[in-house]
Amino acid sequence: MTTVSSVAPLRRGSPLAVMAMTEVKLLLRDPAAVIFPLLLPVALLLILGLGIPGLRQPMPELGGQRWLDTQLPATMTLLSAALIALTILPVVLATYRESGVLRRMSATPAPPARLLAVQLVNYLVMVIVATAVMIVLGRMVVGIAVPRSFAWFVLVLLLGTAALLALGLLLAVLVPSAKAAPGIGTLVMFPLLFFGGMWIPYETMPAGLQRISDFTVTGAFSQTLRATWYGTAPQPLHLAVLAGWLLLAGALAVRLFRWE
């Protein structure tokens, strides 16, 4: 599922090959840890789409579109990216550190920035696959709409996911152990999902919470995703917020990275 062939050639015994093989072993050891965040958003989309008829009715406040066509798929895309970035990635990288993989890599010329970039690309691909599966199955089973501004959707998906993954890398650098990583990631994820409109729609939030949401990575990501499903261009503010989170969290992750 995860490969680094697009980032660097895999040679027997090379540091990146060791990382790739270790990651495969970890995934095979606990496949449920990966299958869960991949399938949960899809399952929720299908269950809610089939079980709540009101989601399939046109809504005037959404310009005649259905909740199923805009709000729900954007929210499930956000959930998938957040689960992978904040619950899987920190655990895997922390496990590399505890198992000594990173310590062995410290003796090679590979800089921390390259290793972190490999992780970001690996999990970015995972989110793209999960999103594609959700859209295809959602379209086939409950008839969700494909994002109307598809070019913007691709850009937003890449930028927003990369920003969340950069935050996940920062968590991976800071967590004290692999055992603590899931709990810390979950504690960070739930407030972020709140500001991303997971439980309370952005439109019903008080003005102060809306303003906070606009400057969180999940709030900006959610709003830009929904704009692409509506068929409009994302707000420049939200794009700037996502770019800022990507640069800041990524730079901190590289600066604070430790091999062991």
Order of alpha helices (4+ residues) and beta strands (2+ residues): alpha-alpha-alpha-alpha-alpha-alpha-alpha-alpha-alpha-alpha-alpha
